[in-house]
Each structure stands twice: as structure tokens, then as C-alpha cells.
Amino acid sequence: MIRHIVKPLTMAVAVVALVSSLAQAAPDEMQKTPTPVAPPASMSGTVTAVDTHGTATVRTADGKNHKLKHHSWQVGDKVECTTMSGKTSCTKAS
């Protein structure tokens, strides 16, 4: 008689243990705060060089040089640059 009860009882205990561990883990997932996304950093810059392939070197206000593909820029042009997720893009200032 005990043999007939042991297997279902073992399965029931295993299911209860699994469900209770999942129930305890769920609130932790729901309480996580989302990672804040930084707004794009905006700064001005000046085109310092343009090579024959259309790659412009832009020096931004923070002192860094960025190489960007742009065929219509000339040395001395003022540009507005935005950096988002480590990638810089610039547009000619009006």
C-alpha cells in the first residue's frame, strides 16, 4: 500500500517545491528598475580636415576628434554633433 502512495506523494512534493521557487523568483523580476537610457550628448564642433575620400575630421567642444563620412563639408565648417550609444553623428550648423 505504501508503494502506491510514495510515487504520487513524491511528485506532489516536487511540484510544490518547483511552484514555490518560481513564485519567489517572480517578484524579484518585477521589482527590477529599468536601466536608464542617457539622453544623447549634443555638442558643437569644427571640421579640421577633409581627405580625398570624403572623410571629415571633426574636433568637438570636448576636444575629441571624430572621423565622419561627409562629401560636402569643408575645413572650417561648423557642425552640431550628437553622441548616442558611443556613435557620433554630425550635421552642418546653420
N, C-alpha and C positions, 0 to 999 in steps of 0.2 A: 504494500500500500504506500509506503514512504517513497518508493522508487517512482511512482506515478505522480507524486506531488513535487519532488525535487526539481525536475526539469522545468515545469511551468513556473515554479516559485523562483528559480534562478533567473529565468528570462524576465520575469516581472521586476525583480530587483535590478537587473541590468538596465532595463528600460527606464525605470525611475531614476537611477543614477545618471543616465545619459540626459534625460529631460531636465533634471535639476541643474546639471552643469551648463547646459545650453541656456537655461533661464537666468543663471547668474552671469553669464557672459554677455547676454543681450543688453542689459542696461549700460555696461561699460562702452559698448559701441555707440549707443545713442547719446551718451554724455560727452563724447569727444567733440571738442570745439574745432571747427574747420580752420585750416591753415590760412591766415590772412594773406591776401594777394596784394603785393606792394603796387601802388599806382606807378605808371610809367614815369621815369625820371626825364624831365624836359630841360634842355639847356641850349644855349646858343653856341655857334662855332663859326670858324672861318676856314675856307678852302685854302690850304697851304701849298698843294701841289696837285697836278693832274698829269698822268702819264699818257702815252700814245694809245693805250688800250682802253681809255675811258675810266680808269680807276682814279678817284679823287682821294686825297688825304685831307681829312678834316681834323683840325685841332679844336676841341671843345673847351668850354669855360673851365672844366675841371683839370685841364692840362693834358688830357689824353689825346693821342692821335688815333683816328679811325679811318680805315680804308673802305671806301664805298664805290660801287659801280654807278657812274653817272656821266653821261656824254656831254651834257650841255653846261656843266659848271666850269667856271674859270677861276684861276688863282685870285684870291681876294674876295670872292663871293661870300656873303653872309648867309648862314643856314641855321635852321632850327632843328635840333636833334632830339630824338626820344629813344630812351633805352628801356627795353622791356624783356625780361627773361634772358638777360645777357646779350641781346641782339640790338644793335644800334641802327636806326634809320633816320635819315635827314631829308628835309625839304628846304628849298631855297626860300629865304626870308623875303617878304615883300616890302 
